[in-house]
Amino acid sequence: MKRLTTLLTAGWLALGVSASALAVDLNIGYQKSAINLLSLKAQGTLEKKLQPLGVSVKWYEFQAGPPILEAINAGSLSIGMTGDSPPVFAQAAGADIVYIGQEPAKPESSAILVAENSPIRKLADLKGKCIAFTKGSSAHFLTVSALAKAGIAYKDITPVYLSPSEARAAFERGNVDAWTIWDPYYAAAQHAGHVRVLTTGKGLSSNNTFYLASRKFAEANPQVIDTVFKALTENNKQLSGDTKQIAATLAGYSGLDASTFEGVLSRHPDYSVSYLKPQVLAEQQKVADAFYGLGLIPKAIQVKDIAWKPAGAR
């Protein structure tokens, strides 16, 4: 038996697979905004690629990024995808997470919405108003950035911290004056009608998307992460085809209608994945500095301290 184990291990190593990559549980946290992950999940692509490596894949859906990182820190998830703000709040709280990858920026994929008949016409009109968004989400930073551009102090608005579904309900009831939100919830609200875009993230926030993992998982499983990233980048080619056809397919996966996904894809057609780039880390540091400057995180942080790359990656 010992000789058989040795031979099997040698065989895996000959294929370029480390023994540490065997019998790995890959628990993935995703949101409806994770178009590429959503597509891979529906097709079973990752399972097919990772099964020969002894990796089992399980999927867990969340409404927003902050609880994904809480689950990673707790050891319930291996990797997950979030916007720019959740990692900042998590790092400031001492979570043992690392940035492992990024997607291209998508500034127009989030917005501050008001009712179509709202008297709010410009950013300066937000002063004194109630604005709904998810605390610690990318919508939080877009709100902060919009207020800064308008010269409004954060204390001069009433933030209403709600999940996307709760925020939409409050917005439609007229219980809040504005709602900061990202796709596909943004596109779904537009499709439903009776909303007006006060501003998108263009010129305010790059709205970067990050892949994150527990530090322990990343350091132990670089080949698993690389396989996931290659699968995502290959699948991105499928997502760059006929928008209507892809939107209809995604609708079947997610429960949202096809017209919603048409809006999402038109604003952000590129879901390729790469390892972290210095420019994006610099942008992320500005996000962290803004939250610290407002006293919204308890301490100053250096984003680069939790940036991870496998040896030899460019």
CORWO-V205562 format. One record per backbone hydrogen bond with DSSP energy under -0.5 kcal/mol. CO is the residue of the C=O (numbers start at 1). NH is the residue of the N-H. Records with the same first field share a line. If there is no record, write none. Layout:
BEGIN
CO=NH  NH
END
This chain:
BEGIN
1=5
2=6
3=7
4=8
5=9
6=10
7=11
8=12
9=13
10=14
11=15
12=17
13=16
16=18
18=21
19=22
21=24
24=26  56
25=27
26=28  58
27=78  79
28=60
29=81
30=62
31=34
33=35
34=38
35=39
36=40
37=41
38=42
39=43
40=44  45
44=48
45=49
46=50
47=51
48=52
50=53  55
51=54
54=24  56
56=26
58=28
60=30
64=68
65=68  69
66=70
67=71
68=72
69=73
70=74
71=75  76  77
72=75
78=214
79=29
80=212
82=210
83=87
84=88
85=88  89
86=90
87=91
88=92
89=93
90=95
91=94
95=97
96=215
98=213
99=308
101=211
102=274
103=209
106=109
107=110  201
109=183
110=201
111=113  181
112=198  199
113=179
114=196
115=118
119=121
122=125
123=126
124=127
126=129
129=131  158
130=177  178
131=160
132=180
133=135  162
134=137
137=140  141
138=142
139=143
140=144
141=145
142=146
143=147
144=148
145=149
146=150
147=151  152
148=151
153=156
154=157
156=128
157=159
158=131
159=161
160=133  162
163=167
164=168
165=169
166=170
167=171
168=172
169=173
170=174  175  176
171=174
178=132
179=113  181
181=111
182=185  186
184=188
185=189
186=190
187=191
188=192
189=193
194=116
196=114  198
199=112
201=204  205
206=106
209=103
210=82
211=100  101
212=80
213=98
214=218
215=219
216=220
217=221
221=225
222=226
223=227
224=228
225=229
226=230
227=231
228=232
229=233
230=234
231=235
232=236
233=237
234=237  238
235=238  239
237=240
238=241
242=246
243=247
244=248
245=249
246=250
247=251
248=252
249=253
250=254
251=255
257=260  261
258=262
259=263
260=264
261=265
262=266
263=267
264=267  268
269=271
272=104
274=102
277=280  281
278=282
279=283
280=284
281=285
282=286
283=287
284=288
285=289
286=290
287=291
288=292
289=293
290=294
291=296  297
292=295
301=303
302=305
303=306
304=307
306=99
310=313
END
